[in-house]
Amino acid sequence: MIDSYTLFLLIISILLSFVIAFATAPPLISRMKSAGVAGIDVHKVAKPHISEMGGYAIYAGLATTLIVAAFLGISLELILISLLVVTLSAMVGTLDDVMHLGAWEKPLLGYLAGIPLILVAGSDPYLLVPLVGTIWLGLVWIPLIPFAVTAGANAVNTFAGFNGMETGCGAIVTFCLIIVGGVMLSPTSNIAGLIILAALLGALVGFFPYNRYPARIFTGDIGTLCIGSAIAVGAIALKIEVFAVIAVLPYIINYAMVLFSVGKVTESHLFTATQVKDDGYMIPSKSYSVRKNLSDYILSRRSMKEPELVKLMWLFCGISGAVAIILAVLSTL
């Protein structure tokens, strides 16, 4: 369990990251709009132009907090390598925002971004399975580490597109994983993973007021890839990988629906977005017959407005996160 000192560090990490993200977002909104870095909010009847690449604010809060943690000497090597992995993932997201990377380029570059994590996580090839125990993976664990980073980043990137969805769902999942990590923490555990997740949580909560409905700025791929890679890095550092998979089940289901319906890795911008009617209610994309995802599946059953759909996605993430917490508690009994 978390002791008072660790709890203090987590609170400070959340607050610091929150303040930086919250303060960085407003000037970012104006600068991006004045520079023409804006996209159309296709889920609004009026189709307003909204500032893009707001993920820089999330990254700023997360990165600054990790740098402070490194100066405090908290697992220096793990913190710095985790920061490197998240930074490289954010760079991949920036490239995708600017030039739309190919279907295989983004996951491949994301995989390369995760390779440095092998230096600190590769020597612990054990997987903790809820209610079962540890499983030794041997050398198979090595290539799985960067795969987890790119899979997490791209799953979050696919599970996005609506006001407040990626930030809200990301915050819920991250909060649940902090609880899981705290429950599973032992006196000899490394708290760096908790610091990483706490820094991410603070940044997401700080950015959320500007990204929630009606959004003033989008996260962009820099934001989604930063969120996904940070969740993966934090989970690996805490050795709660399977619990993290359970917590992000809505992301996995959505990603699986896309892959199985299309039959290959594709670029989302090649397909049409979810449609919005004149009364503000949304219906599935015109591409739904060839590219299925969780949001369009829900809308095919019942049309709803954007805030209602996003809240439903938050609920799904809350349920999966709660299941992860319950399994963590049961695994310690």
NORVENNOR-V48517 format. One record per helix or strand of 3 or more residues. SS is the DSSP state (h for helix, s for strand). FROM is the first residue (numbers start at 0). LEN is the number of residues. Records with the same first field share a line. If there is no record, write none. Layout:
SS->FROM-LEN / FROM-LEN
This chain:
h->3-31 / 54-17 / 75-24 / 104-17 / 139-19 / 164-20 / 191-20 / 219-19 / 240-7 / 248-14 / 267-3 / 293-8 / 305-27
s->37-3 / 48-3 / 125-4 / 132-4 / 280-3
